Amino acid sequence: MSGAIQPVQSAAPRPGTTLANPFAVSPAAVQAQPVAAPAPNPFALPAVPKTEPGVVGGRPNAPAFSIDGGTAQGAKPGEGNAIDESALRYYADQRNLERVGAEIRRLKVLYPSWNPPADLFAPKSSVNEQPLWDLLAAGRVQEARTRIADYQAKDPKYRPSADLSGKLDDADIRMRIRASSDAGNWKSTLAAAQERPGILVCTEIDVLWRVGEALARTNDLARAFDLYSYILTTCGNPAERLATMQKAALLLPQNGVDALATYGQTLPDGSREFDDLRYQKTRAGIGEEIAKRTKRSRIEPSELQAFETYARSTRSADDTSLLGWYHYNALRFDAAKEWFSLASEVDDDPKHLEGYILSLRNLDDLAAAEELAYREWDSSPEMAKIYIELVAERLNGAEEGEELGAAELGRYTEVVEDSRSALGAQTLGWHLLAAEETEEAGEWFAKSVEWEATEEGVVGMAVVASRTKDTKGLKAIKAEYGDEFASLAEIEEYVPPARTASYRPTQPQAPAARGTRRAAAPARSRGGGGDRLMRQANQQFEAGDYNGALATLNQREARNGKSYGAEILKGWVNIKLRRWNEAERIFRAQDQRQSTRDTRFGIGAVANSKYNMWSETRNDCTVRWKC
């Protein structure tokens, strides 16, 4: 029964027996005690513990880290786990005085400043504390304290043991540190740690990490460094040591990280324990810039150069690929291609090759990009998508008389079928429709809509129905998709030309001569500017009436729905109106639907115009849109 009084059995010495003083320290033990050394310099780097290669050594009996400076040489009873008194208290409870004396001598040798607890032989309460220990082990600290108050109400003489009280106080501090750290209240975190500094030991690694972050966040970088170096020279768990370096790398200056890395042990292969973490912060910064599509990098050139040198020397696939995407994001496609090539040599991850092919595409080496993408198309769904986009771009942008050969068209058809690509199917549909192969075109448009219902695919089905005089089929298409795609309302019956540029990407402008800067002309509708509103919007744009062009495009969209050519022109209108975010949104939306040189160039143009990376007034530019 919880709280029941349990009599304590003690062994009394036999009459006439004389016991030696169990607390006397033997001469041998005194001689074994080390001579006190001068106080260490608190700013000096701790010595690296010597261990065998591949073995990480720890010091389980090391004193706690002192948050106020220096390193504690001992700890007060109940202040954390610096000194284990459990064996001593067990022998005292058993009244085994000989073992008590031996344990006291052992602890005095290890901790010269330590003294035996005053309550070692205090009268024991009859209260069974095991339920309290169980609550503590379950993390129910407040419930344990409530139970103690209940016990004291029944037995006013009851006081919890010093060991239990200390552990409860440690648990309270641990919870306070965790709560204040999670809330970002760094001063409260440090204040809690200062109340019970003995808790800052290796067995409380999470507490150490949180206090280390609090020191760094409050700009006490020197003490943060001391705490991390304490862990690396004191604690032996390899996973915790690695995590410590990872956390420090994100919080300390690079020179501090470099200094901490010297505490790494030598591994069996001759490398150092923390070599790979030297550039943790650099990797994180690069990853953030890629995720945010940042064009102006904040990575210091010297730091980037050092990381690139390290990546080349270690031939790490992860690092070389990361650098590839970093340069790709910054539109440095030559450098990106080099890094993706190196990553592909080290590792066969398809993502490296995807980056290489995308770099080729943006360098206008389309033939090499297409051939390589076809060779590897079945290595990943993304690779198949890239190949299909490359061929679709060639088909959509082909000049008169420039057609794909039968073999090229055959392999493209195979990839489209196997990957169930809606883009590829509708591209084939428009290609066949232009060749007057209406029935086969209808089959591909139907496949496209079956795989994914897009505006281009649905409109293609409607155009086929119109051409074949399938009035019933056209009505059915409008009934099913009319609310989603407003452009269907314009399709009534076939009137040449078969389709406007609304559904077929334009031929991109030829690149400017090397060494010149130019802003690309907005994509025009094929066939002399398309419908009346498109022609009007183009004329307004070239006359510099950007607000007028935007109004005309909005009017056309309200009447006909969105189309590729109109959206590309609208993107350029927004660039000229300095509405960078809206322009980028339009180009990226079109690029997701069907990536072409127009869409990719538009995305780059937003960044270039926004940051004045090209100027229409430079290079003696005299012709609008040719600079």
VEXDREN-2710 file (C-alpha; in Angstrom, 1 decimal):
% VEXDREN-2710
k/r/px/py/pz
1/MET/0.0/0.0/0.0
2/SER/1.4/3.4/-1.0
3/GLY/2.8/5.3/1.9
4/ALA/2.7/2.3/4.3
5/ILE/5.2/2.5/7.1
6/GLN/8.0/0.0/6.5
7/PRO/10.3/-0.9/9.5
8/VAL/14.0/-0.6/8.8
9/GLN/16.1/-3.6/9.8
10/SER/19.7/-2.7/10.9
11/ALA/22.5/-4.9/11.8
12/ALA/24.1/-4.1/15.2
13/PRO/27.7/-5.0/15.9
14/ARG/28.4/-8.0/18.0
15/PRO/29.2/-7.3/21.7
16/GLY/32.8/-6.9/22.4
17/THR/33.7/-6.2/18.7
18/THR/35.9/-3.2/18.0
19/LEU/35.5/-1.6/14.6
20/ALA/38.2/0.4/12.8
21/ASN/37.3/4.0/12.0
22/PRO/35.6/3.6/8.6
23/PHE/36.1/7.2/7.6
24/ALA/39.9/7.3/8.0
25/VAL/41.8/7.9/4.8
26/SER/44.6/5.4/4.3
27/PRO/48.2/6.8/3.8
28/ALA/48.3/5.1/0.3
29/ALA/45.1/6.9/-0.7
30/VAL/46.6/10.2/0.5
31/GLN/49.8/9.6/-1.5
32/ALA/47.7/8.8/-4.5
33/GLN/45.9/12.1/-4.4
34/PRO/47.2/14.5/-7.1
35/VAL/49.0/17.7/-6.2
36/ALA/46.8/20.7/-6.7
37/ALA/47.7/22.5/-9.9
38/PRO/47.3/26.2/-10.6
39/ALA/43.9/27.3/-11.8
40/PRO/43.7/26.9/-15.5
41/ASN/43.4/29.8/-17.9
42/PRO/39.6/29.9/-18.6
43/PHE/40.2/31.2/-22.1
44/ALA/42.7/28.6/-23.2
45/LEU/41.5/25.8/-25.5
46/PRO/41.1/22.5/-23.6
47/ALA/43.6/19.8/-24.5
48/VAL/42.3/17.2/-26.9
49/PRO/42.1/13.8/-25.2
50/LYS/44.4/11.2/-26.7
51/THR/42.6/8.1/-27.9
52/GLU/43.3/5.3/-30.4
53/PRO/42.3/6.0/-34.0
54/GLY/38.6/5.5/-34.5
55/VAL/37.8/5.5/-30.8
56/VAL/36.1/8.5/-29.3
57/GLY/36.9/8.8/-25.6
58/GLY/34.7/10.3/-22.9
59/ARG/35.2/11.2/-19.3
60/PRO/32.1/9.8/-17.5
61/ASN/33.2/11.3/-14.1
62/ALA/34.1/14.7/-15.4
63/PRO/32.8/17.7/-13.5
64/ALA/29.9/19.7/-14.9
65/PHE/30.5/22.6/-17.3
66/SER/30.5/25.9/-15.4
67/ILE/28.2/28.4/-17.1
68/ASP/29.9/31.3/-15.3
69/GLY/33.4/30.5/-16.6
70/GLY/36.1/27.8/-16.0
71/THR/35.2/24.2/-15.3
72/ALA/33.9/23.1/-11.9
73/GLN/36.2/20.7/-10.0
74/GLY/33.3/19.2/-8.1
75/ALA/29.6/19.5/-7.5
76/LYS/27.4/20.0/-4.5
77/PRO/25.2/17.1/-3.5
78/GLY/22.0/17.1/-5.4
79/GLU/23.3/19.4/-8.2
80/GLY/23.0/17.2/-11.2
81/ASN/24.8/13.9/-12.0
82/ALA/28.4/15.1/-11.5
83/ILE/29.1/12.7/-8.6
84/ASP/27.3/9.4/-8.2
85/GLU/26.6/8.8/-4.5
86/SER/24.1/6.0/-5.0
87/ALA/26.5/3.3/-3.9
88/LEU/27.5/5.3/-0.8
89/ARG/23.9/5.8/0.2
90/TYR/23.1/2.1/-0.4
91/TYR/25.9/1.0/2.0
92/ALA/24.7/3.6/4.5
93/ASP/21.2/2.3/4.4
94/GLN/22.5/-1.2/5.0
95/ARG/24.6/0.1/7.9
96/ASN/27.6/-1.5/6.2
97/LEU/30.2/0.9/7.8
98/GLU/33.2/-0.8/6.3
99/ARG/31.9/-0.4/2.7
100/VAL/30.7/3.1/3.5
101/GLY/34.3/4.1/4.5
102/ALA/35.8/2.5/1.4
103/GLU/33.3/4.3/-0.9
104/ILE/34.1/7.7/0.9
105/ARG/37.8/7.1/0.4
106/ARG/37.3/6.3/-3.3
107/LEU/35.2/9.4/-3.9
108/LYS/37.7/11.7/-2.0
109/VAL/40.5/10.4/-4.3
110/LEU/38.4/11.2/-7.4
111/TYR/37.0/14.5/-6.1
112/PRO/39.3/16.0/-3.4
113/SER/36.9/19.0/-2.7
114/TRP/33.9/16.7/-2.2
115/ASN/32.6/16.0/1.3
116/PRO/30.2/13.3/2.4
117/PRO/26.6/14.4/2.5
118/ALA/25.4/15.5/5.9
119/ASP/22.2/13.4/5.8
120/LEU/24.0/10.1/5.1
121/PHE/23.0/8.5/8.4
122/ALA/19.9/10.7/9.1
123/PRO/16.9/8.8/10.4
124/LYS/15.0/7.2/7.6
125/SER/11.4/7.9/7.1
126/SER/9.0/5.0/7.1
127/VAL/7.5/6.3/3.8
128/ASN/8.1/4.2/0.8
129/GLU/9.5/6.5/-1.9
130/GLN/9.4/4.0/-4.8
131/PRO/6.1/5.4/-6.1
132/LEU/7.7/8.9/-6.2
133/TRP/10.7/7.6/-8.2
134/ASP/8.3/5.9/-10.6
135/LEU/6.5/9.2/-11.1
136/LEU/9.8/11.0/-11.7
137/ALA/10.9/8.4/-14.2
138/ALA/7.7/9.0/-16.1
139/GLY/8.3/12.7/-16.2
140/ARG/5.3/13.5/-13.9
141/VAL/7.3/15.8/-11.7
142/GLN/4.5/18.0/-10.5
143/GLU/2.5/14.9/-9.6
144/ALA/5.4/13.6/-7.6
145/ARG/5.6/16.9/-5.6
146/THR/1.9/16.7/-4.9
147/ARG/2.3/13.2/-3.6
148/ILE/5.2/14.4/-1.3
149/ALA/2.8/17.1/0.1
150/ASP/0.3/14.3/0.8
151/TYR/2.8/12.2/2.6
152/GLN/3.9/15.2/4.7
153/ALA/0.3/15.9/5.6
154/LYS/0.1/12.4/7.0
155/ASP/3.6/12.4/8.5
156/PRO/4.8/15.9/9.4
157/LYS/8.3/14.5/10.1
158/TYR/8.7/13.1/6.6
159/ARG/11.3/14.8/4.4
160/PRO/12.1/13.4/0.9
161/SER/15.6/12.0/0.6
162/ALA/18.3/14.3/-0.6
163/ASP/18.8/12.2/-3.7
164/LEU/15.1/12.4/-4.6
165/SER/14.9/16.1/-3.9
166/GLY/17.9/16.7/-6.1
167/LYS/16.6/14.7/-8.9
168/LEU/13.2/16.5/-8.7
169/ASP/15.0/19.9/-8.8
170/ASP/17.0/18.8/-11.8
171/ALA/13.8/17.8/-13.6
172/ASP/12.2/21.1/-12.8
173/ILE/15.2/23.0/-14.2
174/ARG/15.3/20.7/-17.2
175/MET/11.7/21.5/-18.1
176/ARG/12.2/25.2/-17.6
177/ILE/15.2/25.2/-19.9
178/ARG/13.3/23.2/-22.5
179/ALA/10.3/25.5/-22.4
180/SER/12.2/28.8/-22.5
181/SER/14.5/27.5/-25.2
182/ASP/11.5/26.4/-27.4
183/ALA/10.0/29.8/-26.9
184/GLY/13.2/31.5/-27.9
185/ASN/13.6/33.1/-24.5
186/TRP/17.3/32.8/-24.3
187/LYS/17.9/34.9/-21.1
188/SER/15.4/32.7/-19.2
189/THR/17.2/29.6/-20.5
190/LEU/20.5/30.9/-19.1
191/ALA/19.0/32.0/-15.8
192/ALA/17.5/28.5/-15.3
193/ALA/20.9/26.8/-16.0
194/GLN/22.6/29.1/-13.6
195/GLU/20.3/28.0/-10.8
196/ARG/21.6/24.4/-11.0
197/PRO/24.9/24.4/-12.9
198/GLY/25.5/20.8/-11.9
199/ILE/23.0/19.7/-14.5
200/LEU/25.4/20.7/-17.3
201/VAL/26.9/17.3/-17.8
202/CYS/27.2/14.8/-20.7
203/THR/24.2/12.7/-19.5
204/GLU/22.1/15.9/-20.0
205/ILE/23.2/16.5/-23.6
206/ASP/20.0/18.1/-24.6
207/VAL/20.3/20.7/-21.8
208/LEU/23.9/21.4/-22.9
209/TRP/22.8/22.0/-26.5
210/ARG/20.0/24.3/-25.5
211/VAL/22.3/26.3/-23.2
212/GLY/24.9/26.5/-26.0
213/GLU/22.4/27.9/-28.4
214/ALA/21.2/30.4/-25.7
215/LEU/24.8/31.6/-25.3
216/ALA/25.2/32.0/-29.0
217/ARG/21.9/33.7/-29.5
218/THR/22.8/36.3/-26.8
219/ASN/26.1/36.9/-28.6
220/ASP/28.2/35.3/-25.9
221/LEU/30.1/33.4/-28.5
222/ALA/33.2/32.8/-26.4
223/ARG/31.2/30.9/-23.7
224/ALA/29.2/29.1/-26.4
225/PHE/32.5/27.9/-27.9
226/ASP/33.6/26.8/-24.4
227/LEU/30.5/24.8/-23.9
228/TYR/30.8/23.0/-27.3
229/SER/34.5/22.3/-26.7
230/TYR/33.5/20.9/-23.3
231/ILE/31.2/18.4/-25.0
232/LEU/33.8/17.4/-27.6
233/THR/36.6/16.9/-25.0
234/THR/34.4/15.3/-22.3
235/CYS/31.5/13.4/-23.9
236/GLY/32.1/10.2/-25.8
237/ASN/28.8/9.4/-27.6
238/PRO/29.8/9.6/-31.4
239/ALA/26.2/10.6/-32.5
240/GLU/26.0/13.3/-29.9
241/ARG/29.4/14.6/-30.8
242/LEU/28.4/14.8/-34.4
243/ALA/25.2/16.6/-33.6
244/THR/27.1/19.0/-31.4
245/MET/29.3/20.0/-34.3
246/GLN/26.3/20.4/-36.6
247/LYS/24.6/22.7/-34.1
248/ALA/27.8/24.7/-33.5
249/ALA/28.4/25.1/-37.3
250/LEU/25.0/26.9/-37.6
251/LEU/25.6/29.2/-34.6
252/LEU/29.3/30.1/-34.4
253/PRO/31.5/32.1/-36.8
254/GLN/33.5/30.0/-39.3
255/ASN/36.7/30.5/-37.4
256/GLY/35.1/29.0/-34.3
257/VAL/33.8/26.1/-36.2
258/ASP/37.3/25.5/-37.6
259/ALA/38.7/25.5/-34.1
260/LEU/36.1/23.0/-32.9
261/ALA/36.8/20.7/-35.8
262/THR/40.3/20.2/-34.4
263/TYR/38.8/18.2/-31.5
264/GLY/37.7/15.5/-33.9
265/GLN/39.3/12.1/-33.5
266/THR/41.3/10.4/-36.2
267/LEU/39.2/7.7/-37.9
268/PRO/40.5/4.4/-39.2
269/ASP/40.7/5.7/-42.8
270/GLY/43.0/8.5/-41.7
271/SER/40.3/11.2/-42.0
272/ARG/39.2/13.4/-39.1
273/GLU/35.9/13.0/-37.3
274/PHE/34.5/16.5/-38.2
275/ASP/36.1/17.2/-41.6
276/ASP/32.7/17.0/-43.4
277/LEU/31.1/19.6/-41.1
278/ARG/33.5/22.4/-41.9
279/TYR/31.1/23.8/-44.5
280/GLN/27.8/23.0/-42.8
281/LYS/26.8/26.7/-42.7
282/THR/27.8/27.2/-46.3
283/ARG/25.7/24.3/-47.4
284/ALA/22.7/25.6/-45.5
285/GLY/23.1/29.1/-47.0
286/ILE/23.3/27.7/-50.5
287/GLY/20.3/25.4/-50.0
288/GLU/18.2/28.4/-48.7
289/GLU/19.1/30.5/-51.7
290/ILE/18.1/27.7/-54.1
291/ALA/14.8/27.1/-52.3
292/LYS/14.0/30.9/-52.4
293/ARG/15.3/31.3/-56.0
294/THR/17.6/34.0/-54.8
295/LYS/19.5/35.6/-57.7
296/ARG/21.9/37.8/-55.7
297/SER/23.9/35.4/-53.6
298/ARG/24.9/36.4/-50.0
299/ILE/27.6/33.7/-49.9
300/GLU/31.0/35.3/-49.5
301/PRO/33.2/34.7/-52.6
302/SER/36.1/33.5/-50.5
303/GLU/33.8/31.1/-48.6
304/LEU/32.3/29.8/-51.9
305/GLN/35.7/29.3/-53.4
306/ALA/36.9/27.4/-50.3
307/PHE/33.8/25.2/-50.5
308/GLU/34.3/24.5/-54.2
309/THR/37.9/23.5/-53.6
310/TYR/36.8/21.2/-50.8
311/ALA/34.1/19.6/-53.0
312/ARG/36.6/19.0/-55.8
313/SER/39.1/17.4/-53.5
314/THR/36.6/15.1/-51.7
315/ARG/34.5/14.4/-54.9
316/SER/31.4/14.4/-52.8
317/ALA/28.3/13.8/-55.0
318/ASP/26.1/15.7/-52.6
319/ASP/28.4/18.8/-52.6
320/THR/29.1/18.9/-56.3
321/SER/25.4/18.5/-57.1
322/LEU/24.5/21.2/-54.6
323/LEU/27.0/23.5/-56.3
324/GLY/25.5/22.6/-59.7
325/TRP/22.0/23.7/-58.6
326/TYR/23.5/26.8/-56.9
327/HIS/25.1/28.0/-60.2
328/TYR/22.0/26.9/-62.2
329/ASN/19.8/29.0/-59.9
330/ALA/22.1/32.0/-60.5
331/LEU/21.8/31.4/-64.3
332/ARG/25.5/30.5/-64.6
333/PHE/24.8/27.5/-66.8
334/ASP/28.4/26.8/-67.9
335/ALA/29.5/26.4/-64.3
336/ALA/26.4/24.4/-63.4
337/LYS/27.1/22.0/-66.3
338/GLU/30.7/21.5/-65.0
339/TRP/29.5/20.7/-61.4
340/PHE/26.7/18.3/-62.6
341/SER/29.2/16.5/-64.8
342/LEU/31.5/16.0/-61.8
343/ALA/28.6/14.8/-59.7
344/SER/27.6/12.3/-62.4
345/GLU/31.1/10.9/-62.5
346/VAL/30.9/10.2/-58.7
347/ASP/27.3/9.0/-58.4
348/ASP/24.6/7.6/-60.8
349/ASP/21.7/9.6/-59.2
350/PRO/19.5/10.7/-62.2
351/LYS/19.2/14.2/-60.6
352/HIS/22.8/15.0/-61.5
353/LEU/22.2/14.1/-65.1
354/GLU/18.9/16.1/-65.1
355/GLY/20.8/19.2/-64.0
356/TYR/23.4/18.6/-66.7
357/ILE/20.8/18.3/-69.4
358/LEU/18.9/21.3/-68.2
359/SER/22.2/23.3/-68.3
360/LEU/22.7/22.2/-71.9
361/ARG/19.2/23.3/-72.8
362/ASN/19.8/26.7/-71.3
363/LEU/23.1/27.0/-73.2
364/ASP/21.1/26.3/-76.4
365/ASP/22.9/23.0/-77.0
366/LEU/19.5/21.5/-77.7
367/ALA/20.7/18.6/-79.9
368/ALA/23.1/17.3/-77.2
369/ALA/20.5/17.8/-74.5
370/GLU/17.8/16.0/-76.5
371/GLU/20.0/13.0/-77.4
372/LEU/21.3/12.6/-73.8
373/ALA/17.7/12.9/-72.4
374/TYR/16.5/10.2/-74.8
375/ARG/19.3/7.9/-73.9
376/GLU/18.4/8.2/-70.2
377/TRP/14.7/8.9/-70.3
378/ASP/13.7/5.7/-68.4
379/SER/16.1/6.5/-65.5
380/SER/13.5/8.7/-63.8
381/PRO/10.0/10.3/-64.5
382/GLU/11.7/13.7/-64.5
383/MET/14.1/12.7/-67.2
384/ALA/11.3/11.5/-69.4
385/LYS/9.5/14.8/-68.8
386/ILE/12.6/16.8/-69.8
387/TYR/13.0/14.7/-73.1
388/ILE/9.3/15.3/-74.0
389/GLU/9.6/19.0/-73.3
390/LEU/12.7/19.3/-75.5
391/VAL/11.1/17.5/-78.5
392/ALA/7.8/19.4/-77.9
393/GLU/9.7/22.7/-78.0
394/ARG/11.3/21.6/-81.3
395/LEU/8.0/20.5/-82.8
396/ASN/6.2/23.7/-81.7
397/GLY/9.0/26.0/-82.9
398/ALA/9.8/24.3/-86.2
399/GLU/10.2/26.5/-89.2
400/GLU/8.4/25.7/-92.4
401/GLY/9.9/22.6/-94.0
402/GLU/11.8/21.7/-90.8
403/GLU/10.3/18.4/-89.6
404/LEU/11.3/15.5/-87.3
405/GLY/12.5/12.4/-89.1
406/ALA/10.4/9.2/-88.9
407/ALA/12.9/7.6/-86.5
408/GLU/12.9/10.7/-84.2
409/LEU/9.1/10.9/-84.2
410/GLY/8.8/7.2/-83.6
411/ARG/11.0/7.2/-80.5
412/TYR/9.2/10.3/-79.2
413/THR/5.9/8.6/-79.6
414/GLU/7.2/5.6/-77.6
415/VAL/8.3/7.7/-74.7
416/VAL/5.1/9.7/-74.6
417/GLU/3.1/6.5/-74.5
418/ASP/5.2/4.8/-71.8
419/SER/5.3/7.9/-69.6
420/ARG/1.6/8.8/-70.2
421/SER/2.6/12.4/-70.9
422/ALA/-0.3/14.8/-71.5
423/LEU/2.1/17.4/-72.9
424/GLY/3.6/15.0/-75.3
425/ALA/0.3/13.7/-76.5
426/GLN/-1.1/17.2/-77.2
427/THR/2.1/18.1/-78.9
428/LEU/1.7/15.2/-81.3
429/GLY/-2.0/16.1/-81.7
430/TRP/-1.2/19.6/-82.9
431/HIS/1.6/18.3/-85.1
432/LEU/-0.7/15.8/-86.8
433/LEU/-3.5/18.4/-87.1
434/ALA/-1.1/20.7/-88.9
435/ALA/-0.3/17.8/-91.3
436/GLU/-4.1/17.4/-92.0
437/GLU/-4.1/14.0/-90.2
438/THR/-7.2/14.9/-88.2
439/GLU/-8.3/11.5/-87.1
440/GLU/-5.0/10.5/-85.7
441/ALA/-4.6/13.9/-84.1
442/GLY/-8.0/13.4/-82.3
443/GLU/-6.7/10.1/-80.8
444/TRP/-3.7/11.9/-79.3
445/PHE/-5.8/14.7/-77.9
446/ALA/-8.1/12.2/-76.3
447/LYS/-5.1/10.4/-74.7
448/SER/-3.8/13.7/-73.5
449/VAL/-7.1/14.6/-71.8
450/GLU/-7.4/11.0/-70.4
451/TRP/-4.0/11.4/-68.8
452/GLU/-4.5/15.0/-67.6
453/ALA/-7.2/17.4/-68.6
454/THR/-5.5/20.6/-69.7
455/GLU/-6.7/23.5/-71.8
456/GLU/-4.5/22.7/-74.8
457/GLY/-5.7/19.1/-74.8
458/VAL/-9.4/19.9/-74.4
459/VAL/-9.2/22.6/-77.0
460/GLY/-7.5/20.2/-79.4
461/MET/-10.4/17.7/-79.0
462/ALA/-12.8/20.5/-79.7
463/VAL/-10.9/21.6/-82.8
464/VAL/-10.9/18.1/-84.1
465/ALA/-14.7/17.8/-83.5
466/SER/-15.2/21.1/-85.3
467/ARG/-13.2/20.0/-88.3
468/THR/-14.9/16.7/-88.6
469/LYS/-18.4/18.3/-88.3
470/ASP/-19.0/16.3/-85.1
471/THR/-21.5/18.7/-83.6
472/LYS/-22.7/16.3/-81.0
473/GLY/-19.1/15.6/-79.8
474/LEU/-18.3/19.3/-79.7
475/LYS/-21.4/20.0/-77.6
476/ALA/-20.4/17.2/-75.2
477/ILE/-16.9/18.6/-74.8
478/LYS/-18.3/22.1/-74.1
479/ALA/-20.8/20.7/-71.6
480/GLU/-18.0/18.9/-69.7
481/TYR/-15.2/21.4/-69.8
482/GLY/-16.8/24.7/-70.7
483/ASP/-16.9/26.1/-67.2
484/GLU/-13.2/25.3/-66.7
485/PHE/-11.9/26.5/-70.1
486/ALA/-13.6/29.6/-71.4
487/SER/-11.8/29.5/-74.7
488/LEU/-14.1/26.6/-75.8
489/ALA/-16.9/29.1/-76.3
490/GLU/-15.1/30.5/-79.4
491/ILE/-15.0/27.1/-81.2
492/GLU/-18.1/26.7/-83.3
493/GLU/-17.1/25.4/-86.7
494/TYR/-13.9/25.0/-88.7
495/VAL/-12.7/28.2/-90.4
496/PRO/-9.1/28.2/-91.8
497/PRO/-6.5/28.8/-90.4
498/ALA/-6.9/25.7/-88.3
499/ARG/-5.8/27.3/-85.0
500/THR/-4.3/30.5/-83.7
501/ALA/-1.1/30.9/-81.8
502/SER/-3.1/30.8/-78.6
503/TYR/-2.5/27.1/-78.6
504/ARG/0.9/26.8/-80.2
505/PRO/4.1/28.3/-78.7
506/THR/6.0/30.9/-80.8
507/GLN/9.3/30.7/-82.5
508/PRO/11.8/32.2/-80.0
509/GLN/13.9/35.1/-81.3
510/ALA/17.4/34.2/-82.3
511/PRO/20.0/34.9/-79.6
512/ALA/22.0/38.1/-79.7
513/ALA/25.6/38.1/-80.8
514/ARG/28.1/37.1/-78.2
515/GLY/29.2/39.9/-76.0
516/THR/26.1/42.0/-76.4
517/ARG/23.2/42.6/-74.1
518/ARG/19.6/42.6/-75.2
519/ALA/16.1/42.2/-73.8
520/ALA/14.2/39.6/-75.8
521/ALA/11.2/40.7/-77.7
522/PRO/7.9/39.6/-76.3
523/ALA/6.5/36.4/-77.9
524/ARG/4.3/37.3/-80.9
525/SER/1.4/35.3/-82.2
526/ARG/2.4/33.3/-85.4
527/GLY/0.7/34.2/-88.6
528/GLY/1.0/38.0/-88.5
529/GLY/0.0/38.6/-84.9
530/GLY/-3.1/36.4/-84.5
531/ASP/-6.5/37.8/-83.8
532/ARG/-7.5/41.4/-83.8
533/LEU/-7.0/42.0/-80.0
534/MET/-3.7/40.3/-80.1
535/ARG/-2.6/42.5/-83.0
536/GLN/-3.9/45.6/-81.1
537/ALA/-2.0/44.6/-77.9
538/ASN/1.2/44.1/-79.9
539/GLN/0.9/47.5/-81.5
540/GLN/0.3/49.2/-78.2
541/PHE/3.2/47.4/-76.6
542/GLU/5.6/48.4/-79.4
543/ALA/4.3/52.0/-79.1
544/GLY/5.2/52.0/-75.4
545/ASP/1.5/52.1/-74.3
546/TYR/2.0/49.3/-71.7
547/ASN/-1.1/50.1/-69.7
548/GLY/-3.2/50.1/-72.9
549/ALA/-1.6/46.8/-74.0
550/LEU/-2.5/45.3/-70.6
551/ALA/-6.1/46.5/-70.8
552/THR/-6.4/44.9/-74.3
553/LEU/-5.0/41.6/-73.1
554/ASN/-7.4/41.5/-70.2
555/GLN/-10.2/42.2/-72.6
556/ARG/-9.1/39.4/-74.8
557/GLU/-8.8/37.0/-71.8
558/ALA/-12.3/37.9/-70.7
559/ARG/-13.6/37.0/-74.2
560/ASN/-11.4/34.1/-75.2
561/GLY/-9.7/32.8/-72.0
562/LYS/-6.0/32.5/-71.5
563/SER/-3.6/31.5/-74.2
564/TYR/0.1/30.9/-74.5
565/GLY/1.0/33.9/-76.8
566/ALA/-1.2/36.3/-74.8
567/GLU/0.3/35.2/-71.5
568/ILE/3.9/35.6/-72.8
569/LEU/3.1/39.1/-74.0
570/LYS/1.4/40.0/-70.7
571/GLY/4.5/38.9/-68.9
572/TRP/6.6/41.4/-70.9
573/VAL/4.0/44.1/-70.3
574/ASN/4.4/43.6/-66.6
575/ILE/8.2/43.7/-66.9
576/LYS/7.9/47.1/-68.6
577/LEU/5.5/48.3/-65.8
578/ARG/8.1/47.1/-63.2
579/ARG/5.6/44.6/-61.8
580/TRP/8.3/42.0/-61.2
581/ASN/6.4/39.5/-59.1
582/GLU/3.4/39.4/-61.4
583/ALA/5.7/39.0/-64.5
584/GLU/7.6/36.2/-62.8
585/ARG/4.3/34.5/-61.8
586/ILE/3.0/34.6/-65.4
587/PHE/6.2/33.2/-66.9
588/ARG/6.6/30.5/-64.3
589/ALA/3.0/29.4/-64.7
590/GLN/3.5/29.0/-68.5
591/ASP/6.8/27.3/-67.9
592/GLN/5.2/24.7/-65.7
593/ARG/2.5/24.1/-68.3
594/GLN/5.0/23.9/-71.2
595/SER/8.6/25.0/-70.8
596/THR/10.0/26.7/-73.9
597/ARG/12.8/29.1/-74.6
598/ASP/10.2/32.0/-74.4
599/THR/9.1/31.0/-70.9
600/ARG/12.6/30.4/-69.6
601/PHE/14.0/33.6/-71.1
602/GLY/11.1/35.5/-69.6
603/ILE/11.9/34.1/-66.1
604/GLY/15.6/35.2/-66.6
605/ALA/14.5/38.6/-67.9
606/VAL/12.5/39.3/-64.8
607/ALA/15.7/38.9/-62.6
608/ASN/17.9/40.7/-65.1
609/SER/15.5/43.7/-65.4
610/LYS/14.8/43.8/-61.7
611/TYR/18.4/44.0/-60.7
612/ASN/19.5/46.1/-63.7
613/MET/21.7/43.3/-65.0
614/TRP/21.0/44.6/-68.6
615/SER/20.1/48.0/-69.7
616/GLU/18.5/49.2/-72.9
617/THR/20.6/52.3/-72.9
618/ARG/23.9/50.4/-73.1
619/ASN/25.8/49.1/-76.1
620/ASP/24.5/52.0/-78.2
621/CYS/21.1/50.3/-78.4
622/THR/18.9/52.1/-80.9
623/VAL/16.2/49.5/-81.8
624/ARG/13.6/48.7/-79.2
625/TRP/13.8/45.0/-77.9
626/LYS/17.0/44.3/-79.8
627/CYS/19.4/45.3/-77.0
END
